[in-house]
Amino acid sequence: MKNIQNIKFQAGSREELLPGFSTEFPYIATRAELDRYAERFVPWHWHEPVELFYMESGALEYCTPGGTLLFPAGSGGMVNSNVLHMTRAVGRPGPNTQLLHIFDPSFLAGELGSRIGQRYVAPLTGAPQIELLPLFPEDPAQSRILQLILDAFRFADGSFGSEFRLRDALSEIWLLLFERARPLLDAPLTRSKNRGQIKQMMAYIHDHYSERITVSELAASAFLSERECFRVFQDCLHTSPAEYMKSYRLQAACKMLERGREPITAVGRACGLGSGSYFGQLFRKHIGCTPSEYRRKWRDRDN
């Protein structure tokens, strides 16, 4: 199981890059140390593989277009395929660890068009109303699934026969999750979450964040009106286009400060955050320290 302390993305999008993930064996197990992430949060992203997670320590807030849920230690759940989500460590500083099974649906379904895929996998992964299935230990049935998720990590060591045992374990978990989700499959969608449009606009911001971006330009990138642009951002990310752009630019600035030696003023300009004084004020307001202090903190951490 690989320890993870940051997140990487596919070029030009917010789709997560999953190191070690391959078509030969579309599964990875990771141990995400959220207390080691910058600002103890993972920004909005998505991935086609399904995510099963178990909270080993601390507490984590999951945000999806459908809302926000809190997961304390001992709880867990499933994040569906291609669902936008953001996570944030909550509570006092300290260990905040999440164990994750990440796998492509084909790992269980087999060949495209198989009976297993059509009957048990595609109905769940293709259900936009099912973004996140939470599991809490207070419920005996959910507690059983959580224990199975935790137990399955012992098959992620690559030992002889572990691939078969892992697929069997995840198949048992999947069937239990599918039974739990069945009542939701026929539930009407209260409102489309416009997944494709929000991803198009996010990609546009990621490609042009160093430039001045107007709402009109952003809306046009997804063939929307400005009014619809505001609605889609609010529905999917629970924020405005301007706030998301500012957040993304600050994230980009944090990465430059962590990894590079460019002058502070150059970092601000490169990230579309303007002059040194404005950049410094904005950074302190949202990150809690000056850019120089932030860079020093990360250099001290790496030494």
Summary of the structure (lengths in Angstrom):
residues: 303
radius of gyration: 20.4
end to end distance: 24.7
largest distance: 61.2
contacts: 914
relative contact order: 0.10
helix: 48%
strand: 20%
